[in-house]
Amino acid sequence: MKHARILTLIFLSSSALTAAEPAKPVDVSKIPLPVPRKVDFTQEVYPMLKESCFSCHGAQKQKGKYRCDTKDGAFKDTDHGPTIVPGHSEKSSLVHMVCGLIDEMLMPPPSDKPGQSEKLTDAQVGVLRAWIDQGAVWPDGPIAEVVKPVTFAADIGPLLAAACAACHSGADPKGGFGVGSAESVTKGGKTYGKAVTPGDPAKSPLVTIVAGLDEDLPLPEKHKLPPKQLDLLKRWVGQGAR
């Protein structure tokens, strides 16, 4: 009888573990809507995955044993269910994770360093959803590199307005350097003169300043941009600062 009771306890304990609390259902009403247009994987989806996901789920590193820089890897299911369900973005755990709807599984994960890891915007999620809903077509073979144009109006203006306008805007910007237009940024101010050399980030004082490397400034760290924003500015300058 003693052995029977022990076996019974073992069985009940095993059953309790097996019947662990099920995963919380995902509230799909919180997922941004897919964009209402045809989405180009090569031009839109792959570059987004490259920027936001490959550092942790690419050729060099596969956190959670998941890799999304290859077709086979990207469609591999994880512990959180089917990753990409063609035709059904609302059932795809990749969408659930980039929306932060799975506990402690927000992708990209939050970082304590500003600008290092940024959550996908609603617009980006909308593009990802539309691609999946439209069949999640991933071409065979290598994906051609896409160089996204960086413009002042769409990218650099808002960046500098948020980071620099407190001191460098209005009728009398500090040091005579204003960030209100591409022309004023390129022109520079009283101290440095021309701040941007189109096509050459290495010869652009603005890049040195926002990289936190200008030791002539009293507080060079105060002018330092997060890595992603600095990279964006460098690409803008490298593409001609338009």
Secondary structure as GFF3:
##gff-version 3
##sequence-region A 1 242
A	DSSP	alpha_helix	2	18	.	.	.	ID=ss1
A	DSSP	three_ten_helix	28	30	.	.	.	ID=ss2
A	DSSP	pi_helix	41	45	.	.	.	ID=ss3
A	DSSP	alpha_helix	46	52	.	.	.	ID=ss4
A	DSSP	alpha_helix	54	57	.	.	.	ID=ss5
A	DSSP	three_ten_helix	63	65	.	.	.	ID=ss6
A	DSSP	alpha_helix	71	74	.	.	.	ID=ss7
A	DSSP	three_ten_helix	89	91	.	.	.	ID=ss8
A	DSSP	alpha_helix	93	98	.	.	.	ID=ss9
A	DSSP	alpha_helix	122	133	.	.	.	ID=ss10
A	DSSP	pi_helix	152	156	.	.	.	ID=ss11
A	DSSP	alpha_helix	157	164	.	.	.	ID=ss12
A	DSSP	three_ten_helix	174	176	.	.	.	ID=ss13
A	DSSP	alpha_helix	182	187	.	.	.	ID=ss14
A	DSSP	three_ten_helix	201	203	.	.	.	ID=ss15
A	DSSP	alpha_helix	205	210	.	.	.	ID=ss16
A	DSSP	three_ten_helix	220	223	.	.	.	ID=ss17
A	DSSP	alpha_helix	227	238	.	.	.	ID=ss18
###
